[in-house]
Amino acid sequence: MDIIYAAERPSIANLIGDHVKQSVTPDEIEVTANPNETGSFYVGWRQERYVLSPSGQIESDRRMAFQQTAISEYLARR
């Protein structure tokens, strides 16, 4: 599976770049399999998290972004 991730990283980076309207290079993203849906991936770029569906659609993963924000706020209060 890691070979597939490596081969697809440029394509996934282009999809993210089109979505955010910025240049995104393959080495800037982290790609992991989405265990909830075959052919879907979680994609991390900077502080944002996205879900790539099997159909090639990119969506923001608000749940993960919310969890990160909540953790950051908690740590800032400590």
N, C-alpha and C positions, 0 to 999 in steps of 0.2 A: 504494500500500500504506500509506503514512503516514496517509491519511485513514481507512482501516479501523482502524489502530491507535488513532487519536484517538477514533474512535467507540466502540471497544470498551474503552477504558481504564476508564471507570466500572464496566462489567460485570466486568472482570478484577480491579479493586480490590475489588469486593464479594466475588468468589470468594476472593481472598486473605484478606480480612477474616474471612469465614466459616471459612476453614481455620485461621487463627491465633487466632480468637476475639478480635480487636481491630478497632478502626475503622481502615480504610485508605482514604486519599483517592487519587483518580486521579493527582494530581501527585506522590505519594510513590513511585510505581512506575515502573520502566523496562521497556518491552516491546520485544522483538526477535523476529524470526522464527526458528524452529528449522529450520535447513537440513536436518536429518535426517528430518523428518516434516512433510508438507504439512498445514497447518491447526493446527500446534502452535506454541507460543510459549515463549520463555524470559522469565521475569518476575523482576526484581530488586526487592526491598523491604528497605530498611535493609541489613543485612549478609547477608541470606538470599537464596538463589536458588531458584526454583521452575520447574517445567515444567508448562505448561498443555496438556493433550492435546486433540485435536480433539473428543473426547467431553465436554469441559468439566471433566475431572478435574485437580485440582492435586496435584502431588507435589513433595517437596523434591528439589532436584538436589544430592545429596550429593557427587557428583564435583566440581562447581564449588565447593561449600562447603569440601571438603577441600583443593582447590588454593589457595583464598584463605587458609586457615589455614596451610598449608605455606609460602606466600610471606610471610605476616605473621611467622611464627616465624623464618624465614630472615633477614628484615630486622631483626628485634629482636636477633638474635645478632651482627649486623655492627657 
